[in-house]
């Protein structure tokens, strides 16, 4: 094979495997960030409801309205 850059790279598969591993790692990071944001939201809402109940209130759930 010529070494002038016109042929395939001698170890081209290593670059593809490395890129694939990097994309999988990035996907895992995005999933973990999404899950942590969801858990944080759930814990915040639970904490707010608990604080409301500790104050002795009976109407702690958020009011939902139906659109007309």
Secondary structure, DSSP 8 states (H G I E B T S, - for coil): --SSSSS--TTHHHHHHHHHHHHHHHHHHHHHHHHHHHHHHHHHHHHHHHHHHHTT-S--S-------
